[in-house]
Amino acid sequence: MEKRIAVISIMIHNKDSVNAINDLLSLNSQYILSRYGLPLVEKNMSIITLIIEASTDKINSLTGKLGRLEGVYAKAFLAKQ
């Protein structure tokens, strides 16, 4: 399957989900090219931005799993082929 470059933006409003997020990212670390985290303590949220290279199915699967966690919102933006 063809690999694509994508950016996944993750907004975290529930700190109880952080361990599950890190577990998912560790399981998919071979696809992650870059990871940037920004804690916004005063707004009671955190943002993680990932740049990944993987198949469209893998990108959508990871984004869906992240988005199903309590208080976590995830969105993928795929580069044009």
N, C-alpha and C positions, 0 to 999 in steps of 0.2 A: 504494500500500500504506500502511496506517495506521502511524503512528509511535508507539512506546512509550518510556517512560522505563525505564531499567534501571541497575543497579549491577553492574559487573564487578569482582570481586576477583581479583587476580593475585599469586601467591606465587612468588618467584624463588629457586631454590636453586643455579642455575648461572649465574655471571656471563658465561659465554661466549654466553649467549642474549640478553643485553641489547640488542645492536645489532639483532637480528631483531625483538625486541619493539618497540623504538623505530621501526623501519621500518613495522611493521604499524600502530602507533598514528598515525604520520604520514600513512599512506595513508587512514586513517579519521578524520582530525582534524575533518572537517566535522560529525561526529556527536557528538564529545566536548564535553560541557558543563563538566566539571570533571575534574581529574586531581590526585591526591594521592599522593605517594611517601614511603615510610618505610624508610630503610636500617637494618637491624638487624645491624650489623657483628659484635657479640658472638655472635649466633646464626647468622652466615654465611648470611643471607637478606635479601631485600628484599620489601616489599609495595607494590603499586600499587593504588589504588582509583579506578575511573573511574565517572563518571555520564554516560550517553549517552542520546541520543534518536535512535532509528532504527527501522526495521522489525524485526519478530521474526526474519526471515531474516538480516538484516545482523548483529543482535546475536548470534545463534547461530553464524553464520559466523566472526565475529571471535573469539568465545570459543573455538571449536573450533581455529582456527589458533593461537591463543596456547597452548592446552593441549597441542598436538602438539609444541611446542618442548621440547628436552631440559631437564629440571630445572625446568619451569614448570608451575604448576597454576593453572587459571582456572575461575571459576564465575560465572554470570550470575544475577541476581535481578531479575525483571521486575515492575514495578508492575502492579497490577490495573487493568484498563481502566475 
